[in-house]
Amino acid sequence: MQSEGALRQKIIDLCLEMNRSGLNQGTSGNISARFGESMLLTPSATPYDRMTPEMIARMPLDGEDGTWFGPLKPSTEWRFHRDILRARPDAGAVVHAHPIFATTIAITRRPIPACHYMVAAFGGNDVRCCGYARYGTAELSALVVEALADRHACLMANHGMVALGGDLDQAMWRAVELETLARQYYHSLQIEGGPVILSDAEIAEVGKGFASYGRQSEPSALAPGVSG
């Protein structure tokens, strides 16, 4: 297990990378990581380039009242970070962002179907879009957790996206892959006839193939984006 200090710094590093890559803008995104019986979460409304490890909030996963420790209050989205980590023991980290193409699709309130075989990286034959509720609410958290059932990512209606992973690297890798998939789907919708959707059997076959790449906690396990 990484030390708490290293995990806090890793969260900041990925926040900075998230904005450098265009995956997120400003302070609208947030990242959490499981640490024992707690989670470490980015603070609210704090520019990433001014963030220090001490500013990362720590919240007990069994807390019901939003109890937190640290000099700054946690992100307003702490509820779904906490509830995802509670509901998904396989998840060690959660990335939430508002990337352009994933958010554009989410504004239409539609899922991303199996337009590309990489949809299998998210646990099924589509990436669901959860219903809408105001940011920071228990209602939104419940909708997100439901959409993530048997999945590793989802879109959030009129809002953005969320991706999870066994660790921070895998969660960020999935967030990047989701935005790539959303971009491909968006552009395919502009072509007459639209995308050709892969069958459930074809996606199941891809899922079996992915298992042979090795540990999926390593971003490189699925990173090639090509067969072989």
C-alpha positions as CSV (number, residue, x, y, z in Angstrom):
1,M,0.0,0.0,0.0
2,Q,1.2,3.5,-0.8
3,S,1.9,5.8,2.1
4,E,-0.7,8.4,2.8
5,G,1.7,11.2,1.8
6,A,2.5,9.5,-1.6
7,L,-1.2,9.0,-2.3
8,R,-2.0,12.6,-1.5
9,Q,0.7,13.8,-3.9
10,K,-0.5,11.3,-6.6
11,I,-4.0,12.8,-6.5
12,I,-2.5,16.3,-7.1
13,D,-0.3,15.1,-9.9
14,L,-3.3,13.5,-11.6
15,C,-5.4,16.6,-11.2
16,L,-2.7,18.6,-12.9
17,E,-2.4,16.1,-15.7
18,M,-6.2,16.0,-16.0
19,N,-6.3,19.7,-16.9
20,R,-3.1,19.7,-19.0
21,S,-4.6,17.0,-21.2
22,G,-7.9,18.8,-21.6
23,L,-9.8,16.1,-19.7
24,N,-11.1,18.7,-17.3
25,Q,-11.3,22.5,-17.0
26,G,-10.7,24.6,-14.0
27,T,-11.6,23.0,-10.7
28,S,-14.7,21.2,-11.9
29,G,-13.2,17.8,-11.6
30,N,-12.4,15.8,-8.4
31,I,-10.4,12.7,-7.6
32,S,-10.6,10.3,-4.6
33,A,-8.6,7.3,-3.4
34,R,-9.3,4.7,-0.9
35,F,-6.9,4.7,2.1
36,G,-7.8,2.0,4.7
37,E,-11.2,2.8,6.1
38,S,-11.1,6.3,4.8
39,M,-10.9,8.1,1.5
40,L,-8.7,11.0,0.4
41,L,-10.5,13.5,-1.7
42,T,-9.6,16.8,-3.4
43,P,-10.8,19.9,-1.6
44,S,-13.6,22.1,-2.9
45,A,-12.9,25.1,-5.3
46,T,-9.1,24.9,-5.0
47,P,-6.9,25.4,-8.1
48,Y,-4.9,22.3,-8.7
49,D,-1.6,24.3,-9.1
50,R,-2.0,25.7,-5.6
51,M,-3.0,22.4,-4.0
52,T,-0.6,20.8,-1.5
53,P,-0.8,17.3,0.0
54,E,-2.0,18.7,3.3
55,M,-5.0,20.2,1.6
56,I,-6.4,16.8,0.5
57,A,-9.4,16.0,2.8
58,R,-9.7,12.7,4.5
59,M,-13.1,11.3,5.1
60,P,-14.1,8.1,6.9
61,L,-16.0,5.8,4.6
62,D,-18.5,4.8,7.3
63,G,-19.3,8.5,8.1
64,E,-22.9,9.6,7.5
65,D,-22.7,13.3,8.1
66,G,-19.8,14.3,5.8
67,T,-17.2,14.3,8.6
68,W,-13.8,15.3,7.2
69,F,-10.3,16.1,8.4
70,G,-8.1,18.7,7.0
71,P,-7.7,22.5,6.5
72,L,-10.2,22.7,3.6
73,K,-13.6,21.2,3.1
74,P,-13.9,18.3,0.6
75,S,-15.3,18.6,-2.9
76,T,-19.1,19.1,-3.0
77,E,-19.2,15.8,-4.8
78,W,-17.9,13.8,-1.8
79,R,-21.2,11.8,-1.5
80,F,-20.8,9.9,-4.7
81,H,-17.1,9.3,-4.2
82,R,-17.9,7.9,-0.7
83,D,-20.9,5.8,-1.9
84,I,-19.0,4.4,-4.9
85,L,-16.1,3.3,-2.7
86,R,-18.6,1.8,-0.2
87,A,-20.5,-0.1,-2.9
88,R,-17.5,-1.2,-4.9
89,P,-14.8,-3.0,-2.9
90,D,-13.0,-3.5,-6.2
91,A,-12.6,0.2,-6.5
92,G,-9.6,2.0,-5.1
93,A,-10.0,5.3,-6.8
94,V,-12.6,7.5,-8.5
95,V,-12.1,10.2,-11.1
96,H,-14.8,12.7,-11.9
97,A,-14.5,15.3,-14.7
98,H,-16.3,17.3,-17.3
99,P,-14.5,16.4,-20.6
100,I,-16.0,18.0,-23.7
101,F,-17.2,14.9,-25.7
102,A,-18.3,12.7,-22.7
103,T,-20.2,15.7,-21.4
104,T,-21.7,16.5,-24.8
105,I,-23.1,12.9,-25.0
106,A,-24.3,13.2,-21.4
107,I,-26.2,16.3,-22.2
108,T,-28.2,14.2,-24.7
109,R,-28.9,11.7,-21.8
110,R,-27.9,8.7,-23.9
111,P,-25.5,5.9,-23.2
112,I,-22.5,5.2,-25.3
113,P,-23.2,1.9,-27.1
114,A,-20.6,-0.7,-28.4
115,C,-19.5,1.5,-31.3
116,H,-15.9,0.4,-30.6
117,Y,-14.6,-2.7,-29.0
118,M,-12.9,-0.6,-26.2
119,V,-16.3,-0.2,-24.6
120,A,-15.5,-3.6,-23.1
121,A,-12.9,-1.9,-20.9
122,F,-15.8,-0.5,-19.0
123,G,-17.3,-3.8,-18.0
124,G,-20.1,-4.4,-20.5
125,N,-21.6,-3.6,-23.9
126,D,-22.3,0.1,-23.2
127,V,-21.4,3.0,-20.9
128,R,-24.6,4.0,-19.2
129,C,-25.8,7.6,-18.6
130,C,-27.4,8.1,-15.2
131,G,-30.4,10.3,-14.6
132,Y,-30.1,13.9,-13.6
133,A,-30.0,15.4,-10.1
134,R,-28.3,18.5,-8.7
135,Y,-24.6,18.2,-8.1
136,G,-23.6,17.3,-4.5
137,T,-26.9,15.6,-3.6
138,A,-27.7,12.2,-2.2
139,E,-30.1,11.8,-5.2
140,L,-27.2,12.2,-7.6
141,S,-25.0,9.8,-5.7
142,A,-27.7,7.1,-5.8
143,L,-28.1,7.5,-9.5
144,V,-24.4,7.3,-10.2
145,V,-24.0,4.1,-8.1
146,E,-26.9,2.5,-9.9
147,A,-25.5,3.4,-13.3
148,L,-22.1,1.9,-12.2
149,A,-23.5,-1.5,-11.4
150,D,-21.3,-4.0,-13.2
151,R,-19.5,-1.1,-14.9
152,H,-16.3,0.9,-14.4
153,A,-17.6,4.2,-15.7
154,C,-20.7,6.1,-16.5
155,L,-21.9,9.4,-17.9
156,M,-23.9,11.8,-15.7
157,A,-26.8,13.5,-17.4
158,N,-26.2,17.2,-18.1
159,H,-23.1,17.0,-16.0
160,G,-20.0,15.0,-16.9
161,M,-18.6,11.5,-16.3
162,V,-17.1,9.3,-13.6
163,A,-14.6,6.5,-13.9
164,L,-13.3,4.1,-11.3
165,G,-10.3,1.8,-11.0
166,G,-8.4,-0.5,-8.7
167,D,-6.0,2.3,-8.2
168,L,-5.5,5.9,-9.3
169,D,-3.6,5.1,-12.4
170,Q,-6.3,2.7,-13.7
171,A,-9.1,5.1,-12.8
172,M,-7.4,7.9,-14.7
173,W,-6.7,5.6,-17.6
174,R,-10.3,4.7,-17.9
175,A,-11.3,8.4,-17.7
176,V,-9.1,9.1,-20.7
177,E,-10.3,6.1,-22.6
178,L,-13.9,7.1,-21.9
179,E,-13.4,10.6,-23.4
180,T,-11.7,9.0,-26.4
181,L,-14.7,6.6,-26.9
182,A,-17.1,9.5,-26.5
183,R,-15.2,11.5,-29.1
184,Q,-15.3,8.6,-31.6
185,Y,-19.1,8.0,-30.9
186,Y,-19.9,11.7,-31.4
187,H,-18.1,11.9,-34.7
188,S,-19.6,8.7,-36.0
189,L,-23.0,10.2,-35.4
190,Q,-22.2,12.9,-37.9
191,I,-21.7,10.4,-40.7
192,E,-24.8,9.3,-42.7
193,G,-26.0,6.0,-41.3
194,G,-24.3,6.5,-37.9
195,P,-22.2,3.9,-36.2
196,V,-22.4,0.2,-36.6
197,I,-22.8,-1.3,-33.2
198,L,-21.0,-4.5,-32.2
199,S,-23.0,-7.4,-30.9
200,D,-23.1,-8.6,-27.3
201,A,-21.3,-11.7,-28.4
202,E,-18.5,-9.7,-30.1
203,I,-18.0,-7.6,-26.9
204,A,-18.0,-10.7,-24.7
205,E,-15.2,-12.1,-26.9
206,V,-13.2,-8.8,-26.5
207,G,-13.6,-9.0,-22.8
208,K,-12.1,-12.5,-22.7
209,G,-9.2,-11.2,-24.8
210,F,-8.6,-8.4,-22.5
211,A,-8.1,-10.8,-19.6
212,S,-5.0,-12.2,-21.3
213,Y,-3.3,-8.8,-21.3
214,G,-2.4,-9.1,-17.6
215,R,-3.3,-7.0,-14.5
216,Q,-5.9,-4.4,-15.4
217,S,-4.6,-2.2,-12.5
218,E,-1.8,-1.3,-14.9
219,P,-2.9,1.2,-17.5
220,S,-0.7,-0.5,-20.0
221,A,-2.6,-3.7,-19.7
222,L,-5.3,-2.4,-22.1
223,A,-3.5,0.6,-23.4
224,P,-2.6,-0.6,-26.9
225,G,-6.1,-0.1,-28.3
226,V,-5.3,-2.8,-30.9
227,S,-5.6,-6.5,-31.1
228,G,-2.6,-8.6,-30.3
